[in-house]
Amino acid sequence: MTTSAETVWKERLSTMETSIEAIQLPGKSDDEQLSQNEEWCVVTVEGSRKRIRFHDYASIYEIPGLYEGLFYDRLKCISPFRVSRLLADVVRERGQRPEDLRALDLGAGNGMVGDELHSLGVKTIVGIDIIPQARSAAMRDRKGIYQEYLVADMTDLARDTAQRLVAKELNCLTSVATLGFGDIPPKAFTTALSLISTPGWLAFNIKEDFLYERDDSGFARLVRKLSRLGVIRIEAYRRYRHRLAIDGRPLYYVAMIASKQKQIPLSSIEEADSPRLQ
Ligand SMILES: C[S@@+](CC[C@H](N)C(=O)[O-])C[C@H]1O[C@@H](n2cnc3c(N)ncnc32)[C@H](O)[C@@H]1O
C-alpha cells in the first residue's frame, strides 16, 4: 500500500472545522484496563469539559471533529480505509471496477466509510444508521457522499424500507466497526445481506475474538453457515490493527471480503441470532 490511512484522512480532515480544545484519555490510575465497550474520554469544548463514553455515539457525533480526533488521531483507527481498500483490490482482481459498486453502508455513522468508498470512485452509496445524530453528522461533515442516508434500526427494519432498498439494486454491503458489542447482531447483519443483489459483494470487519470457535456472539457460526450454504464465498481475510485501546494496547480485527453467490434462505435469516445456527 503506497498511501497510509493516516496521510489520507489527515489531508481530508484538515479542512474540517472543530471547536475542540482538548481530548483527554483516562490514565492508568483512573481505570485499570477498561474493556473496549467501557472506554471513555473527557473532551473540552469552549471551556467546558464533558465525559463521554466511546459507545455514546450520539454525543460523539454531535461535536464536529470528535469522532475523527478521538478514534483516528489519538487512537490510530484505520478500519474504514483498510476494509474499503481491501474491497477495491479484490473487486479489481475479479475484473470489476469499484465505480460499478452500489453500496449499502450499514452502521454508517458520520460517514468515514462513505468517504473512503467515494474516494475509490463508488458513486451510489446509501447509508443506514440507527441514530439521527449519525445522519446529521454525515450531512454536516460529508455533504454529497451519500446518495441517501436512512435513519433506521437494522434489527427491526420496516418492510417498506426494505423494499425501497431492494429496488435500488445495491450490489455491495459494507459494515465497518459495527458488529458485536451490542451494536448489530447476526440477524440484522444477515437481513442487510439479504437486501443486496446476487452476485454481490460483502465487506466488513470484526474483532478477532468474535470469530473464535468458543465465542458466543454468533458471528463465527454465521460466517461458517453462510459459507457452507454457498451464500457467500470468502475472497479475502486480513488480520490487522484496528486501533489502539486507551492504554495503548493494539486491538486486532479481521477484515473480510466475500462475494455473495446466492440469496439467503429465509430460514437462515430467522435463525441467525439463535444458538441453533450450527
Ligand atoms: C463504531 S460506529 C461505526 C461507524 C462507521 N461505520 C465507521 O466505521 O466509522 C457504529 C455505528 O453503528 C450504528 N448502529 C448500531 N446499531 C445499529 C442498528 N441496529 N442499526 C443500524 N445502525 C446501528 C451506531 O449508531 C454507530 O453509528
The ligand as an ORCA input file, in Angstrom:
! r2SCAN-3c Opt
* xyz 0 1
  C     -18.461      2.476     15.765
  S     -19.724      3.188     14.800
  C     -19.038      2.880     13.198
  C     -19.376      3.958     12.207
  C     -18.740      3.800     10.838
  N     -19.117      2.569     10.198
  C     -17.223      3.898     10.925
  O     -16.522      2.919     10.619
  O     -16.738      4.975     11.292
  C     -21.090      2.016     14.869
  C     -22.361      2.573     14.256
  O     -23.341      1.524     14.166
  C     -24.608      2.111     14.417
  N     -25.588      1.078     14.812
  C     -25.598      0.358     15.966
  N     -26.656     -0.482     15.997
  C     -27.337     -0.302     14.838
  C     -28.539     -0.876     14.279
  N     -29.217     -1.812     14.952
  N     -28.961     -0.461     13.061
  C     -28.253      0.491     12.387
  N     -27.115      1.075     12.868
  C     -26.655      0.691     14.070
  C     -24.304      3.093     15.552
  O     -25.327      4.071     15.725
  C     -22.973      3.676     15.109
  O     -23.126      4.857     14.357
*
